Structures are given as C-alpha cells and as structure tokens.
Amino acid sequence: MAETCYDVLQSDGVSTLNICFDGATITHAPSATASNSLTDLDFVWILVCAFLVMLMQLGFTLLEAGAVRYKNTLNIMFKNFVDFCLGALVWYVLGWSLTRAPSGSWDSQFMGSGDMAISSSEDYLDWFFSMVFAATAATIVSGAVAGRCTLQAYVCYSFFITAWIYPIVVYWVWSGNGFLSSGKEYQLIDFAGSGVVHMVGGFSGLMGAIMVGPRVGARTPHSVSFQVMGVFILLFGWFGFNCGSTLSAQGNMQTAARVAVTTVLSATSSGLVSVLASYVVEGYFSVERMGNGILAGLVSVTAGCHVVESWGAILIGAIAACIFFISSKVMMFLGIDDPLDAFAVHGMGGAWGVLACAIFGTPTFIKDQGYIVEGDDDIQNFGTRLRNQILGLFAIACWTCVMSGFLFGGLSYMKQLRVNDDLEASGMNIKHNARGDEPWHFQTSFDILPRRKTSGSTSKTLEMTSKTSVTI
C-alpha cells in the first residue's frame, strides 16, 4: 500500500507534525517545512486582506475624483483604471522578478532577478498580495499631477514606477537579501510600507507636481462628499494593508489584532488634531483637512504598527497631523500645486512613520518580531535603530526623487508631460466620452420650464430655450 502523509497542526497553533500511514505502520516527525508551511487558513487570511487592499483603489478613485474639477473627473477615473490594469501586467512581467532573490550564483543587495512571471516558484499568493501594494504606490502619484498631466505621461510613469522604482525598494527592505532587510546590519523596520510604498508614491508625486507646474484657473474641488467616501473606504481597506502584512494567520492573530488597534488609534488621533489645526490656523473646521489628516495618521503608523503600544500610536498620529498640516502649507507657499496633498500625506507622513519606529518602538515587540542581526542575541540599541531608520529614509527618498525626477524631467523636455492650454481649460473628460462633442454642457432647471407670459402693460415674454446651458 502506498504511503500517505499529512502535515497536522499542533496545539501551539504554529508547528506542524508530519504523520504518514503505510497500511500497517504510523510514523510521525516534525515537518521539515514547519516554519514555512501555510495552511488553508493562512491562504484565506492573506487573500481576504489582499482583496481589502484592492478595494483601496476605489477609495483612491473617489478621493481623487472629488478633489479635481468636474470637467476632469472622468479623466482621473480612467487613469485609476489604467493604473491598476497596467500595473498588474507590469508587475507580472517585470516588477515581481526584481523583488526576488537573484538566480544562480549571483548575489546582490541592490536588486533581484529571479522568478520572472512566477515561472519557477508559482507563488501565486505572494504575487497577488505584493501586486496590490505595487498598484497603491503608483496610484498615489496620479493625485499629485491631476488636472494637467497627459495620458501618455501617466502611462509612462505608471509603468516606470511599477517596473523599476518601487520593486527595487521592495527588494532592499522586504526580500531578506537587500541591505535594509531584516537581519542585516542596516535593517529597516517597515512592517507594511510607510517608506516602501508611501514614500515612493509621495516623493514621486512631489517630483511630478514640480515638473508639471501648477494648474491654471480655479482649483476648487468638485465634491468633498466623494473625498469623504474615499477616505472611509481607504480607512477600511487599510486594515488589510496593515493586518495582512503578518503574511500568515497561524500564530499571528494576536499581532494582527494589535496592529488593528494601533492603526485605528493613529488614524483617529491624526484626524482630530488636523481638524483642530485647521480651526486654529484657518478659522474653520475643514472636512478636507480632517480627511487628509486621517490618511496621514494611517500612513505614519503603517511602518511600526506591529512594534508600538497603543499610546505610541496615538502620539504618532497626533505628530503626523502636525507634519501633514505644516507640509501642506509649505507646499502652497512654494507654489507647488498638489491637488490631493499627496506629498504632505504620503511622502512626509511616510518619512515620519519610518522615524517613529525607532522613537516609539517597544524593545519587547521589536525582538518578538525578529529584528535581530544574524549572530547577535539581542536587538540593536536605540542609537543604532535610529541610525538605520534615518539611513533607510534617505535611501528611499534619494532613490525615488532621482529616478522619478529623471522620468518627469525627460517627459517635460520632450513636451509630453502637460496637456495644452485649450484642453486644460475645457477639461479632459472630453477625451473619454463617446456621447458627442460637447458632453459636459448640462441642462439647467430653466430648460424644463414652459414658456409663459406675465400680464399687464409691462409684461414681457420669458422664453426658456433648450439651448440654455451651464458649462462646468
């Protein structure tokens, strides 16, 4: 009779036991892959979290559509479609391979070169989870250049970020082989991507906003209601972003629960401090400031949500609100037009989140999460951890600014970055509509009123024609 073997989860919820039956004899031993094995529960957990992160694309779409003028809403929605569709394919063909260990004998702490198109590992779970993160990094940029960026430029930077800028940073921090990976001398604590995801998106957006220049005319948001709905969807999806970064369910649910608590506390404290700042400085309780403050708190706690106490998360969020508010004001003072405050929220919020890991990280949690350099028995001291976080912050910022600056500068030099003045004035929705040449002329309430006359010697005929329209 053929031998049949099973990996059975033991009572500690982590280790597994390999049990084999050959018809007469039962043998058992610790599974050789116990530390790396994933159960069906782990797969379900990661997939559900990845689905939540994917839902964040809708949140970004609503947030961005609400922040631009109505004449550009279809354009920004179209770009979010393109970002996800193009990003998934680029990640499959190129981006994913740069995050994997180099093939053969070649060893590198800078970039990977293996498993292109999931050809060798067939690691579908990790690929899908990492893909939705990559799409998030690229989506952040679209808000920073909204309202005046050409479609060809958008496709170029979406491709370039997903295929080159972002995967290199992923390899540095999360591959286990990069110079900022856990276990290395310069290991960077970044659990879910304050630096890896949000700094890359935020600093790329900054370079794009500088190169493309400010918008012409009114900059009034189209719908604050859309922005509020977008923030709530992003807040909901963020639990998949942070909690899912445990990368397995078995043995990690206590950590996931703590991550959920620190995530929500940072977001809410940041939202309240941001709206208070808007009242003190600007004289009113700004819904937009509060929404962006919530996002800044989420971004800032993303790196250290697994190593900070609840009180630390509250302080991280409160400080994040101040950093966001000041950064937004500085951007306005410098004349850099960032419609969604993408740099203030994601760039500066991400940078603060990276630093906050060293300042507020609890040594016990840091040790439990395995941030121990190979050959040592204990975690690095505070000074070394702070040095590593600062080094990682500057490495990510410099890499992103140089690469994205080269990209946007090249597009600007070739006059492919910004739309012409006429298209910017009329709005870019016309490029995505199939219902006529002037689809954004809407009827007013006068159009449905019948013609009527007033009595008396001074009566006049009030005629309402179907040609009456309002241009948005």
C-alpha positions in Angstrom: 0.0 0.0 0.0 1.3 3.5 -0.9 2.4 5.7 1.9 0.1 8.7 2.7 1.4 11.6 4.7 -0.3 14.6 6.3 1.0 17.8 8.0 -1.1 18.2 11.2 -1.2 21.5 13.0 -0.2 21.0 16.7 -1.8 22.6 19.8 0.5 25.5 19.8 -1.1 26.7 16.6 2.3 27.2 14.9 4.3 24.0 14.5 3.2 21.0 12.4 3.7 17.3 12.7 4.2 15.1 9.6 2.2 11.9 10.0 2.5 9.0 7.5 0.4 5.9 7.0 1.6 2.9 5.0 -1.2 0.5 5.9 0.4 -1.1 8.9 2.7 1.4 10.4 2.2 5.0 11.6 5.2 7.2 11.7 5.4 10.8 12.7 8.1 13.5 12.9 8.2 17.3 12.9 7.5 18.6 9.4 10.7 19.6 7.5 8.8 22.7 6.3 7.0 23.5 9.5 8.4 27.1 9.8 7.4 27.9 6.2 4.2 25.9 5.7 1.0 27.7 5.1 -2.4 26.2 5.9 -5.6 26.9 4.0 -6.5 29.3 6.8 -3.3 31.3 6.0 -4.3 31.5 2.4 -7.8 32.7 3.2 -6.4 35.3 5.5 -3.9 36.7 3.1 -6.3 36.7 0.1 -9.0 38.5 2.1 -6.5 41.1 3.2 -5.3 41.5 -0.4 -8.9 42.0 -1.5 -9.3 44.8 1.0 -6.1 46.4 -0.3 -7.5 46.1 -3.8 -10.7 47.9 -2.6 -8.5 50.8 -1.7 -8.3 51.5 -5.4 -11.9 52.6 -5.3 -11.1 54.8 -2.3 -8.3 56.5 -4.2 -10.6 57.0 -7.2 -13.3 58.7 -5.2 -10.8 60.8 -3.3 -9.1 62.0 -6.4 -12.3 62.5 -8.4 -13.7 64.6 -5.6 -10.5 66.7 -5.4 -10.4 67.8 -9.1 -12.9 70.0 -11.0 -15.9 68.3 -12.5 -14.5 68.6 -16.0 -11.7 66.2 -15.1 -13.5 63.5 -13.2 -13.7 61.0 -16.0 -10.1 61.6 -16.8 -8.9 60.8 -13.2 -11.2 57.8 -13.0 -9.8 56.5 -16.3 -6.3 56.9 -15.1 -7.0 54.9 -12.0 -8.4 52.1 -14.2 -5.2 52.2 -16.3 -3.0 52.3 -13.3 -4.4 49.0 -11.9 -4.7 47.2 -15.2 -1.2 48.2 -16.4 0.3 47.8 -13.0 -0.9 44.2 -12.7 0.6 43.2 -16.0 3.9 45.1 -15.5 4.3 43.5 -12.0 3.7 40.1 -13.6 6.3 40.5 -16.3 9.0 42.7 -14.7 8.4 44.1 -11.2 7.9 40.9 -9.3 11.2 39.4 -10.6 13.2 42.4 -9.3 12.0 41.7 -5.8 13.0 38.0 -5.7 16.4 36.5 -4.9 18.9 36.7 -7.7 19.1 33.5 -9.7 22.2 31.4 -9.9 25.4 32.2 -8.0 25.0 36.0 -8.4 24.4 37.7 -5.1 23.2 41.3 -4.8 21.9 43.6 -2.0 20.6 46.1 -4.6 18.1 44.1 -6.8 16.8 40.7 -7.5 16.5 38.9 -10.8 14.5 35.7 -10.4 11.1 34.1 -10.9 10.0 36.3 -13.8 6.3 35.8 -14.5 6.1 33.5 -11.5 7.7 30.9 -13.7 9.7 29.0 -11.2 8.1 29.4 -7.8 4.4 29.5 -8.8 4.0 31.6 -5.7 0.6 33.0 -6.6 -0.3 34.1 -3.1 2.7 36.3 -2.5 2.5 37.7 -6.1 -1.1 38.8 -5.7 -0.6 40.3 -2.3 2.5 42.2 -3.5 0.8 43.3 -6.7 -2.0 45.2 -4.9 0.7 47.0 -2.9 2.5 48.0 -6.1 -0.7 49.4 -7.6 -1.2 51.5 -4.4 2.3 53.1 -4.8 1.6 54.1 -8.4 -1.9 55.4 -7.7 -0.6 57.9 -5.2 1.2 59.8 -8.0 -1.9 60.4 -10.1 -3.4 62.7 -7.5 -0.4 64.9 -7.3 -0.4 65.7 -11.1 -4.2 65.6 -11.5 -5.9 68.1 -13.9 -3.0 68.8 -16.2 -1.0 65.7 -16.9 -1.1 63.9 -20.3 -2.3 60.4 -20.7 1.0 59.2 -22.3 2.9 60.7 -19.4 0.7 58.9 -16.9 1.2 55.6 -18.7 5.0 56.1 -18.7 5.3 56.9 -15.0 2.9 54.2 -14.0 5.0 51.7 -16.0 8.3 53.1 -14.7 7.3 53.1 -11.0 5.8 49.6 -11.1 8.7 48.1 -13.2 11.7 49.8 -11.6 11.4 52.4 -8.8 9.1 50.5 -6.5 10.4 46.9 -6.8 14.0 48.0 -6.1 12.9 49.5 -2.8 10.9 46.3 -2.0 14.0 44.3 -2.6 16.0 46.5 -0.3 13.6 46.1 2.7 11.4 43.1 2.3 13.3 40.5 0.3 15.6 39.3 3.1 18.5 39.9 0.8 18.6 43.7 0.4 20.9 45.9 2.5 17.9 47.2 4.5 16.3 43.8 5.1 15.6 42.3 8.5 18.6 40.6 9.9 21.1 42.9 8.1 23.3 45.4 9.9 21.2 48.3 8.5 17.9 46.6 8.8 14.9 48.9 8.4 11.7 48.5 10.5 8.9 49.0 8.0 6.1 46.5 8.5 3.6 47.4 5.8 5.2 50.2 3.8 5.4 53.7 5.3 8.7 54.0 3.4 8.5 51.3 0.8 5.0 52.1 -0.5 4.0 55.6 0.6 7.3 57.4 0.5 7.9 56.1 -3.0 4.4 57.3 -4.1 4.6 60.6 -2.2 8.1 61.6 -3.4 7.4 60.6 -6.9 4.2 62.7 -6.8 6.3 65.6 -5.5 8.7 65.4 -8.5 5.7 65.1 -10.8 4.0 68.2 -9.3 7.1 70.3 -9.6 7.8 69.3 -13.2 4.3 69.6 -14.5 3.7 73.0 -12.8 0.6 74.5 -11.2 -2.9 74.3 -12.6 -4.4 77.4 -14.4 -7.6 78.9 -13.1 -9.8 77.8 -10.2 -8.7 74.9 -8.1 -11.9 74.3 -6.2 -12.6 70.6 -5.5 -15.6 69.1 -7.4 -17.0 67.1 -4.5 -16.0 67.0 -0.9 -18.6 64.2 -0.5 -16.6 62.0 -2.8 -13.5 62.8 -0.8 -15.1 61.8 2.5 -16.4 58.5 1.0 -12.9 57.8 -0.4 -11.3 58.3 3.0 -13.6 55.9 4.7 -13.0 53.3 2.0 -9.3 53.7 2.4 -9.6 53.5 6.2 -11.4 50.2 5.8 -9.0 48.8 3.3 -6.0 49.8 5.4 -6.8 47.0 7.8 -6.0 44.6 5.0 -2.9 46.7 4.3 -1.5 46.5 7.8 -3.0 43.4 9.4 -2.4 41.4 6.2 1.4 42.1 6.5 1.6 39.4 9.1 1.7 37.2 6.0 0.1 34.3 7.8 -2.8 33.6 10.1 -1.5 30.8 12.4 0.3 32.2 15.4 -0.1 35.8 14.2 -3.6 36.7 15.2 -2.6 38.4 18.4 -0.2 40.6 16.4 -2.9 41.3 13.8 -5.3 42.4 16.5 -2.7 44.8 18.0 -2.0 46.1 14.5 -5.7 46.8 14.0 -5.8 48.8 17.3 -2.7 50.8 16.6 -3.9 51.5 13.1 -7.3 52.9 14.1 -5.9 54.9 17.1 -3.3 56.7 14.9 -5.8 57.5 12.2 -8.4 58.9 14.6 -6.0 61.0 16.7 -4.4 62.4 13.5 -7.9 63.3 12.1 -8.9 65.2 15.2 -5.6 67.1 15.5 -5.8 68.0 11.8 -9.2 69.5 12.1 -8.3 71.3 15.2 -5.3 72.8 13.4 -7.5 73.9 10.6 -9.7 75.7 13.0 -6.9 77.4 14.9 -4.9 78.4 11.8 -7.5 78.8 9.1 -10.6 79.7 11.1 -12.9 76.8 10.2 -13.4 73.1 10.8 -12.2 71.7 7.4 -13.6 68.4 6.3 -10.9 68.1 3.8 -8.2 68.7 6.4 -9.7 66.1 8.7 -9.9 63.5 5.9 -6.3 64.0 4.8 -5.3 64.0 8.5 -6.8 60.6 8.9 -4.8 59.4 5.9 -1.6 60.9 7.3 -2.2 59.0 10.5 -2.7 55.8 8.6 0.4 56.3 6.6 2.6 57.2 9.6 1.6 54.1 11.7 2.0 51.7 8.8 5.7 51.1 9.4 5.6 50.5 13.1 2.0 49.3 13.8 3.4 46.0 15.0 6.0 47.3 17.4 4.3 50.2 19.1 2.0 50.4 22.1 -1.5 51.9 21.8 -0.3 55.2 23.4 2.5 55.3 21.0 0.1 55.0 18.0 -1.9 58.0 19.4 1.2 60.1 19.6 2.4 59.0 16.2 -0.9 60.1 14.7 -1.0 63.4 16.5 2.5 64.3 15.4 1.6 63.1 11.8 -1.2 65.6 11.7 1.1 68.5 12.5 3.7 67.3 10.0 1.0 67.0 7.3 -0.6 70.4 8.1 2.8 72.2 8.0 3.9 70.4 4.9 0.7 71.3 3.1 1.2 74.9 4.0 4.8 74.9 2.8 3.8 73.4 -0.5 1.2 76.1 -1.0 3.8 78.8 -0.1 6.3 77.4 -2.6 3.7 77.3 -5.3 3.8 73.6 -5.8 0.3 72.5 -6.8 -0.6 69.2 -5.3 -4.4 68.8 -5.5 -4.6 65.9 -3.0 -1.7 66.9 -0.7 -0.2 63.6 -1.8 3.3 64.6 -0.8 2.2 66.0 2.6 0.2 62.9 3.4 2.2 60.1 1.8 5.7 61.5 1.4 6.1 63.3 4.7 3.7 61.0 6.6 5.7 58.0 5.4 9.0 59.6 6.3 7.7 60.3 9.8 6.4 56.8 10.1 9.8 55.4 9.4 11.4 57.6 12.0 8.6 56.8 14.5 9.6 53.1 14.6 12.8 53.9 16.3 11.3 56.6 18.6 8.2 54.8 19.8 9.0 51.1 19.0 8.9 48.9 22.1 12.0 46.8 22.5 10.0 43.7 23.5 7.8 43.9 20.4 10.9 44.6 18.2 12.6 41.5 19.5 9.4 39.4 19.2 9.1 40.4 15.5 12.6 39.1 14.8 14.6 42.3 14.2 17.8 40.7 15.4 21.0 40.9 13.3 22.5 37.5 12.5 25.0 36.4 15.1 23.6 38.7 17.8 21.4 37.6 20.8 19.5 40.8 21.2 18.1 43.7 19.3 20.3 46.7 18.3 20.4 49.6 20.7 18.3 52.7 20.3 21.0 54.7 18.6 21.7 52.0 16.0 18.0 51.6 15.3 17.6 55.3 14.8 20.6 55.4 12.5 19.1 52.6 10.4 15.7 54.3 10.1 17.3 57.6 9.1 19.6 55.8 6.6 16.6 53.9 5.1 14.5 57.1 4.9 17.2 59.0 3.0 18.0 56.0 0.8 14.3 55.7 -0.3 13.9 59.4 -0.7 17.0 59.9 -2.8 16.4 56.9 -5.0 12.8 57.9 -5.6 13.5 61.6 -6.3 16.4 60.9 -8.6 14.6 58.2 -10.7 11.2 60.0 -10.8 12.9 63.3 -11.5 14.7 61.8 -14.4 11.4 60.4 -15.7 9.3 63.5 -15.3 12.2 65.8 -16.5 12.5 63.7 -19.6 8.8 63.8 -20.4 8.8 67.6 -19.8 11.8 68.1 -22.1 10.0 66.2 -24.8 6.8 68.2 -24.2 4.9 65.1 -23.4 4.1 65.8 -19.7 1.4 68.5 -19.7 -1.7 68.9 -21.8 -2.1 72.1 -23.9 -3.8 75.2 -22.6 -7.0 74.6 -24.6 -7.5 71.1 -23.3 -6.8 72.1 -19.7 -9.3 74.9 -19.9 -12.1 72.8 -21.5 -11.4 69.8 -19.3 -10.0 66.3 -20.1 -13.3 64.5 -19.7 -13.9 65.1 -23.4 -11.2 62.6 -24.2 -13.1 59.7 -22.5 -16.6 60.3 -23.7 -18.5 58.8 -26.7 -21.7 60.7 -26.4 -20.9 63.8 -28.5 -18.5 66.6 -29.0 -19.7 68.7 -26.0 -20.9 66.2 -23.4 -20.2 68.4 -20.4 -22.9 71.0 -21.1 -25.7 70.3 -18.7 -29.3 71.5 -18.7 -30.4 73.9 -16.0 -33.7 73.9 -14.3 -34.9 76.6 -16.7 -34.7 74.1 -19.6 -37.7 72.1 -18.3 -39.9 75.2 -17.6 -42.7 76.0 -20.1 -42.8 79.3 -21.9 -45.1 81.8 -20.0 -46.2 85.4 -20.2 -46.9 87.8 -17.4 -50.0 90.0 -17.5 -50.1 93.9 -17.5 -48.7 96.7 -19.7 -45.2 95.9 -18.7 -45.5 92.2 -19.4 -42.6 90.6 -21.1 -42.2 87.2 -22.6 -39.9 84.9 -20.7 -38.6 82.3 -23.1 -36.6 79.4 -21.9 -35.0 77.6 -24.8 -33.3 74.2 -24.9 -30.0 75.9 -25.7 -29.6 77.3 -22.2 -26.7 75.5 -20.6 -24.1 75.8 -18.0 -20.5 74.7 -18.5 -18.9 73.1 -15.5 
